[in-house]
Amino acid sequence: MEKTDPIISVQVSVYALDGNVREAVHCYLDALDATGISRDTGTMATVVWGEAGELWPALKAAYEAVSAAHKVVVNTSMCNVAPLPARAAGRR
């Protein structure tokens, strides 16, 4: 039987400490989009989901991109119990 990574979801919030909120958030989202992972972005946070092995490098790349350009706090919450946001599960 082939082993697969667990499916997880991660809620991410980006807080710019340099006053460039819009630019920092868009920098982070652009870096996430470049990785090809799915995301659901709201007004205060973004949720990404997929196999853990695919998400870790994407989250790292997005953090590295935003932290190279801005002073930021990136807050994450991870879940393996209810891994898909409503949109991904077809309920929106």
Sine and cosine of phi, psi and omega as CSV:
sin_phi,cos_phi,sin_psi,cos_psi,sin_omega,cos_omega
0.00,0.00,0.76,-0.65,-0.03,-1.00
-0.97,0.26,0.74,-0.68,0.03,-1.00
-0.99,0.10,0.72,-0.70,0.06,-1.00
-0.84,-0.54,0.40,-0.91,0.07,-1.00
-0.94,0.34,0.48,-0.88,0.05,-1.00
-0.92,0.38,0.50,-0.87,0.11,-0.99
-0.99,0.10,0.80,-0.60,-0.01,-1.00
-0.74,-0.68,0.25,-0.97,0.18,-0.98
-0.81,-0.58,0.51,-0.86,0.01,-1.00
-0.73,-0.68,0.82,-0.57,0.10,-1.00
-1.00,-0.07,0.78,-0.63,-0.08,-1.00
-0.82,-0.57,0.72,-0.70,0.13,-0.99
-0.81,-0.59,0.71,-0.71,0.00,-1.00
-0.93,-0.36,0.80,-0.60,0.02,-1.00
-0.88,-0.48,0.91,-0.41,-0.01,-1.00
-1.00,0.08,0.81,-0.58,0.02,-1.00
-1.00,-0.08,-0.10,1.00,-0.01,-1.00
-0.99,-0.14,0.11,0.99,0.03,-1.00
1.00,0.06,-0.11,0.99,-0.03,-1.00
-0.99,-0.16,0.90,0.44,-0.12,-0.99
-0.87,0.49,-0.83,0.56,-0.06,-1.00
-0.84,0.54,-0.72,0.69,-0.03,-1.00
-0.89,0.45,-0.67,0.74,-0.01,-1.00
-0.91,0.41,-0.71,0.71,0.00,-1.00
-0.89,0.46,-0.71,0.70,0.00,-1.00
-0.92,0.40,-0.58,0.82,0.08,-1.00
-0.87,0.50,-0.72,0.69,0.00,-1.00
-0.90,0.44,-0.73,0.68,-0.02,-1.00
-0.91,0.42,-0.64,0.77,0.04,-1.00
-0.88,0.48,-0.65,0.76,0.03,-1.00
-0.92,0.40,-0.63,0.77,0.08,-1.00
-0.89,0.46,-0.72,0.69,-0.02,-1.00
-0.87,0.50,-0.58,0.82,0.00,-1.00
-0.90,0.44,-0.38,0.93,0.00,-1.00
-1.00,0.09,-0.29,0.96,0.03,-1.00
1.00,0.06,0.09,1.00,0.01,-1.00
-0.98,0.21,0.41,-0.91,0.03,-1.00
-0.98,0.21,0.55,-0.84,0.04,-1.00
-0.55,-0.84,0.42,-0.91,0.10,-1.00
-0.77,-0.64,0.93,-0.36,-0.09,-1.00
-0.96,-0.27,0.77,-0.64,0.09,-1.00
-0.93,-0.36,-0.26,-0.96,-0.04,-1.00
-0.97,0.26,-0.44,0.90,-0.07,-1.00
-0.88,-0.47,-0.25,0.97,-0.08,-1.00
-0.37,-0.93,0.28,-0.96,0.09,-1.00
-0.84,-0.54,0.66,-0.75,0.09,-1.00
-0.93,-0.37,0.77,-0.63,0.12,-0.99
-0.90,-0.44,0.41,-0.91,-0.02,-1.00
-0.47,-0.88,0.38,-0.92,0.02,-1.00
0.51,-0.86,-0.24,-0.97,0.03,-1.00
-0.94,0.35,0.67,-0.74,-0.06,-1.00
-0.80,0.60,-0.66,0.75,-0.02,-1.00
-0.90,0.43,-0.38,0.93,0.07,-1.00
-1.00,0.03,-0.55,0.84,-0.05,-1.00
-0.96,0.29,-0.65,0.76,-0.08,-1.00
-0.83,0.56,-0.76,0.65,0.01,-1.00
-0.90,0.43,-0.56,0.83,0.02,-1.00
-0.92,0.39,-0.69,0.73,0.03,-1.00
-0.91,0.41,-0.63,0.78,0.04,-1.00
-0.90,0.44,-0.72,0.70,-0.01,-1.00
-0.89,0.46,-0.66,0.75,0.00,-1.00
-0.92,0.40,-0.66,0.75,0.03,-1.00
-0.90,0.44,-0.71,0.70,0.00,-1.00
-0.87,0.49,-0.63,0.78,0.00,-1.00
-0.91,0.41,-0.75,0.66,-0.06,-1.00
-0.95,0.31,-0.61,0.80,-0.03,-1.00
-0.96,0.28,-0.36,0.93,0.07,-1.00
-0.96,0.28,-0.42,0.91,-0.08,-1.00
-0.95,-0.30,-0.35,0.94,-0.12,-0.99
-0.61,-0.79,0.37,-0.93,0.19,-0.98
-1.00,0.03,0.90,-0.44,-0.14,-0.99
-0.64,-0.77,0.35,-0.94,0.30,-0.95
-0.90,-0.44,0.78,-0.62,0.07,-1.00
-0.90,-0.43,0.91,-0.41,-0.06,-1.00
-0.98,-0.21,0.74,-0.67,0.00,-1.00
-0.79,-0.62,0.54,-0.84,0.16,-0.99
-0.77,-0.64,0.78,-0.62,-0.08,-1.00
-0.92,-0.40,0.56,-0.83,-0.07,-1.00
-0.60,-0.80,0.68,-0.73,0.13,-0.99
-0.88,-0.48,0.11,0.99,-0.05,-1.00
-1.00,-0.06,-0.75,0.67,0.03,-1.00
-0.83,-0.55,0.96,0.29,-0.25,-0.97
-0.94,0.34,-0.37,0.93,-0.08,-1.00
-0.96,-0.27,0.71,-0.70,0.12,-0.99
-0.93,0.36,0.29,-0.96,-0.08,-1.00
-0.81,0.59,-0.66,0.75,-0.03,-1.00
-0.88,0.47,-0.68,0.74,-0.02,-1.00
-0.93,0.37,-0.50,0.87,-0.01,-1.00
-1.00,0.07,0.02,1.00,0.06,-1.00
0.98,0.18,0.36,0.93,-0.03,-1.00
-0.98,-0.19,0.03,1.00,0.05,-1.00
-0.94,-0.35,0.00,0.00,0.00,0.00
